[in-house]
């Protein structure tokens, strides 16, 4: 609706043809709706009357309407400062090389032109396009820019980027096995790997945990003879692991005696199969996790210095979630940074221990700083597997759309950097989305802090609805969006989160 209002305002006259609608506020006590408009030209009483008439059309009769028009003509220094802000958000690598003399700004008849001196090897192809988009959200008028060649500081920057590429091998955590007793093995095992760290390929991996499920299954060997094998689900409190075990004839009767609740030690092979890790036990013995076991915190790779594959974009939301909703930012949001995100995936399997975890195909995220949505992060992700017809029909994402997209290991470092130091927010984030980003970030060496707020329980606490699906809650706040696309779902969730916190007047535990 805001776009329609702005289009009508710009049609009032030539003095408003480049106007910007900076916001619409509501005074509940005075029952007055105020529209703030910025123009770059001197406006007349006729322009004011025309803008008043446009706003009046969209305001209910029981509210008064008021239009405040301000003339803002930026100078070169104002534009230059905003260009610096835009470059900083678009490319930290470019921003690191800039000095005051590297940005030149000139006034034109209807706006500004500029040049940015930057090394061509580090400048994103669409840098000026991104800067223009940012400037058009700040000032009236048109903007055109180009990148000029600069070699300054490039050598130093390349050294830093090469340093950032140093390989990082995530330490594998282990714990001491208690009450070890041989069942069929030949060696005494003293330490076991955390199941949550079971993302390594190795010929010998030792696991220790409690049996949560045990199934006897059959298969036919190459000679078409039916054989027995066992499928276990083990837990060591850090995670669960699916274990396949082919029993020996001399110990099969002992294995048959195992039951849910028993604590065992498995020594086996963890191998890659069809793009997933699969654990097969060679021997099974008895043993327990330490009494009062408290897992140690997992080490993380340092936050990357620069965005390399996906660069966040500045974001300004001129629309209100609901025209007649109080726009006051709750004080409890001040001083905090939130990243509200949503994923589209190849399926619903969010567990790596099942042997066939689904992949991410799209990430959409928005950053909220001091209660304002300020940045967006959006990318398709190549899942390196075929998309099902069900997912294509649900999301509208096709094979062609992800074929040339960056792979998971290229995207997650940038997503980790975008999220670093923030509280994560999402709709069903605890039960679904966080499991994906936590797993795939960890595979790249980055450990996310588990500071998360889920809008489902928050909505259940504050709203009385027939269900708590994202689109149902969005309808409650008159938020329109394209459901089942990550970037759209993330923006809707960000707006919903802000509205819920306004109602609650405090932050939930995270």
N, C-alpha and C positions, 0 to 999 in steps of 0.2 A: 504494500500500500504506500509506503514511503516514496518509492520510485514514481508512482502515479502522481502523488502530491507535488514532488519536485518538478516533474515534467510540466504540470499545469502552471506552477509558479514561473518557470522559465519562459513560458509562452505569453506571460503577461505583457512583456515589453523588452526592448533590447538591453535595458539597463540590468535586467535580471536573467539574461540568457545564459550566464555562466554562474548563477547563484548556487550556493551549497546550503542544504538544510542540515544544520549542525545538531539539531535535537528538538524534541517536543517534550515539554514538561507539564505536569499536572499539579495544580494547587487545590488539594481536596477541600480545604477550609473555605477558600474563596470560590471554589467551583469554576476555576479558570484554566483553560488549556493555552499554553504559550508556545509558539513556534519561533525558533531562533534561526534567522537566515543571514548568510554572509554573501555579499556581492563585491565585485571589484570595480563597480562603476557608481557614479553619483546617481542616486535614485530620487524619484519625484513623488509628490503626493499621490499621483495616479498609480505609480508602481506600488505604493503602500496600500492603497485601496484595493488594487487588484489582488495582491497577496492576501489581504484580509479576507476577501471574498472566497478565495480558494480554500483557505483553512476553515472558514465558516462552514463550507459544504461538508467537511468531514467530521465536524464536532457535533454531538447530540445537542438538541435544543436546550436541555436543562444545564448545559455548561456555557460559560462565556468563552470567547476566543480572543486571543491577542497575538499580534505578529511583531516581533522585534527584528528590524533589518539593520545590519551594521555594514559599513563599507570598510573593507580590509584590503589594502593594496600592499603586498609584501615588497620589501626591498631585496637587493641581491644577497645581503648578509643573512636575512631570515631564510631565504630559499637555500642558501649554502648550508646552513645549520641543519635543515631538514634533509638535505641530500646526505650529509654525514650520518644522520640517524638511520636513513633508509639503507645505506651501504652497510652499516654496522649490522643490521638485521639480515640483510641479504647474503653477505659474504664476509666472515671474520678475516679470511685470508687477505682480501682486498683492503679491508679497513685497516689492517695491521700495517700496511705500507703507505697509507695516506698521510700527507701533511697538508697544512692550510693552502699551500700554493698548488696542490694537485687538483683542486676543484675550481673551475672558472664558471661564473654565472653572468649572463647578459640579459637585460630586459628587451623583450620584443614587443610588437604592437599589441598582441593579445595574451602575452604570458612571459615565459622565460625560456632561454636555451642555455645549455651547460655542457661542459666537457669534464670528464673524469680521467686523470692520468693514471693508468694502471698497467701493470705487466700483462700482456695478452695471454700468457700461459696460465694465469690464475683467475682471470675474469670470467664469471659465468656468461654464457652466450646471451642471455636475456637480462643482463644487469640493468641497463637503462630502462627497459620495459618495466621492470619491477620498481625502479626509482620513480618513474613517471606515475605509476599507479598510486604510490604512496603520496606523492606531491599533490595529485588531484584530489586526494581525500583531505588535504590540509588547506589548500588555497584554491581560489577561483582562477580561471584562465587555462591556457594550454601550455604543455611542457614538452620540450624535445631535447634529447641528449645524445652524446656519443662518447665512446671511450677512446682516449688518445694513448699512444704507446709510451710507457715509462718502464725503465729498468731499475729504478731506485729501490734499494732494500730487497731486491728479488733474491740475491744470493743468500742473505741471512734468513729469509723466509723459507727457502727451499731446505736449508739445513734443519730448521725447526720442524718442517713437515716430515723430513726423512726420519728425524728423531722420534716423531709421533708414530711412525710406522714400525717401530721396534716390536717384534713379536712378544706376545704376553701369553704365558702358559698358566692357566688357572691352577693354583695348588689344589690337589685332591686331599680332602680332609679324611682322617681316619680316627677310629676310637679303639680302645682296648676291649677285647672279648673277655667276658667273665664266664666262669664255670664251663670251660671247654671240655668236651668229652668226645672221643673218637667213636663214630658210628660205623663208617666204612672207609674213611680216609687213612692215610699213613703218616701224616704230619700233624704236629700240634700247631694250630693257628692262633696267633696272638692279637692281630689287628684286622679290622674290617673297614671297608670304604663306606662313607656316607652314601646312602641310596640317592640322595638329592644331588650327589656329584657323579652319578653314574652316566656320564656323557663321554667316556673315554673308550677307545678300542684297545683291548688287551687280551693276551692269551691266558692270563691268570688274574682274576678279580675275586676278592673274598668279600662276601656279604654276610651280615649277621642280623637276624630279625625274627619277629614273631609271625607265625603262619596265620594269615587272615582268611585264606581260602585254599583248598586243595582239591584238585579234580584228577581222577584217573581217566585217561583217554586212550584211544587206539589209533593206529595208522598201519598202512601196508608198506612193507619194504620193497626193494627192487625185485624180489622174488615173489611178490604178491602174498607174502605171509603177514598175517595180522600180528602187530606188536603193541605192547603197552608203554605209555609214557605218562608222566605226571606234569600237571601245571599248577604252580604255586603262586600265591600272592603273598609277599613278605612286607613287613613294615618295621623300620627302625626308628620311627617317630619323625625323621626328617623327610621321608617320602615313602612311596611304595615301589616295589619292583616285581615284575612278572618274571618268573623263573620256569624254564622248561627243563625237565630232567628225564633222561632215559636210564632206567634202573639196570643194575647188573643182576645176573641170575643169582649170584651168591648172597646178595643183600636185599633182594626185592621184598622178602618177608619182613625185614626190619623197616623198610620204607613204608610198607602198608600199615604199620602201626602208628605212623605219624598222624597227628590230628590238629585241627584248628586250636590255636593257643600255645602250641609247642614252640620253643625257641631253637632255631637251628643256625648252622653256619654252612654256607654254600661256597665251594671253590669251583670257579668255572670260567667260561669264555664269554667275553662281551664283543660282539662283532657287528659290522654294518651289513644290513640285509635290506635290499630294495629302498635304500635311503634312510632306513631307521636302524636303531641299535637293538640287538636281540641278545639276551643273556641266557646261556645254557650251562647248567650246573654239571660238573664232572663227578664231584663227590659231595656228600652231605654228612655233616657231623652235628653234634649238639653244642650250643653255646648261647650266651645271652649278651644283650647290650648292658653297659654299666648301670648299676643301681643309681637312680636319680640323674640319669643322663641328660645333660644340657648341651645341645649342639653349639659349637663355636661359630662365631660369625664368619661368613665366607668372605674372602678377600676379593676385591674388585679391581679391574683394570682402571687406571686413572681416566677421568673424563677427557675426551678428545679436545684438542685445542681449537679445531676448526670443523665446520660442517663440510663434508666432502661429497656427499651424494644428494642429500635432500636438505635444502636451505629453507628455514622458516620464513614466512612472509609477514610484514606488518599487517595488522588487521584493525579496522575501525568499523564499529557497528553503529550505523546511524538510525537503524530501526529499533524500536522498543519491542520487547516481548509482547507487550499489550499496552495500547495507547493510554489507557486509564489506570495503569499500575504505578504505584509509587516508585520513582526512580532513585530514591535515596539509597546510597550504598551503606549496608550495615557496617558498623565499626568493627565487628568481629572478622570481617574480610580484610581489613587493612593490615598491612605488614606480612601478608601471606601470598605465596604464589602457588597456583593450582594448574595442573595440566589435565584437561578433560579430554579423554580419547575414546575412540571406538575402532573396532576392527571388522573387516570382512575376511572370512577364512574359507578354506576348501571344504570344511565340515565342522562338526561339533565336538570332535575328539580332542580335548585339551590336555590329555594325560600322556606324557612321554613314555611311561612304563608299559603302556598297552602294546607297544611295538609298532603303532601306525598313527602317530600324532598328526593331526591336520596342520596345514600351513597357512600363513597369513597371505592374503592377496591385496589388501588395502589397509592403510593406516590413515586415520584422520584425527587431528588433535588441535586443541586451542589452549592457549595460555591465558590465565586470568591473573592479573597483578593488581593488588589493592582493589579488587572488586570490578575491574574493567577488563574486557576481553581485548588483548593487545597483539597476539601473534597466532598464526596458523601453521600447521605442519601437515602436509598431505602428500601421499605417494601411493602408487600401485606397487606391488611386490610380486616378482616372478616366483611362483611356488615350485617351479621345476617339476610339475606334475599336471596331468590333464584335469580340467575343471568339469565337474558333473553338470548335467543338464539342469538338475535341481538348483544348484548354486547360481548358474547363469541366469535362470529364470527369476530367482529370488532377488539377486543383486543387480542384474543388468550388466555385470562385468563379464566380458568375453575373453576367449583365448588371445585374441589379437591385442586386447588392452593391456595384458600382463606379459606378453611375449618379450617385449623389449624393455620391460621395467627392471630396476635393479633387484638383485637377489637379497635374500634375508640378511646374509652376513654383511652386505654393503649398506643396508638401511639401518640396522639396529644400533651401530655406534652413533649415528646422527640422532636417532630417537632417544637414546640414553642421554646425550648431551642436552637435548631439548627438555627432557624431564628432570635433569639433575637439580637437586635442591628444592624440588616442588612436591606438593601433595598430589597424588594421582586420584582422579575422579572419573567415574563412569557408571553406566546403567548396567547392572549385573556384572560389574567389573571384578568383584571378588570371586565370583563363581565361574567366570569365563575369560574375559579379556586379559586380566592380569596374568593368568596362568600362561597364556601364549607369549606375552612380551617378557615375562620373567624367564621363561625357558629359553627363548631365542636370544635374549640379551646375554644370558649366562653362557650360552654356547659361544658367544663372541668375546667372553671374558668380562662382561659388565654386569654388576649385581645391583638390581634395583632395590631401593629401600621399600619395605612394606608399609608405607604410609598411604593408605587408600581410604576413600570415602565412596560408598556405593549409594546411588540415588534411589535404588529400589526400597531398602529399609527406611531411608529418610522420607520418601514419599508415603510409605505405609504409615509412618508415624504422624504425618501432618495432614494427609489428604484422605478423604473418604470416597473411593472410586470403585467401580465394578471390577476393575483389574488394574494392574500397575505396569502395563506395557508402555513402552516409550511414547508411542503415538497417542495413547489414551491420556497420559500426563501432559503431553504437548498440547492436546486439544483443550485441556483445563486452563492453560495459560495462553490460548490463542496463538500458539507457535506453529507456523506452517513449515514443512520441510519434506525433502525427498527421502522417504524411509528406506532402509537397507542399503544406504551408501555411507561409508564410514565418515567422510568429511561432513555430510549433512547431519547424520546422527550425532556426531560429536558437538556440532554447533548447537543443535537443539538441546542436548544434554547440558551444555555449558549455561545456556539461558535458564533452563529448568533449575539447575543447581543454585544459581544466583537467587531466583525467585523463592526457592525452598528455604534458603538461609535467611531471606528477609522475613519469612513467616516464623522461622524458628528463633531468630535473633541470637543465635549462638552456633558455633561449629560442633558437629558431632565428634565423637572420639575417632581418632585415626591412628 
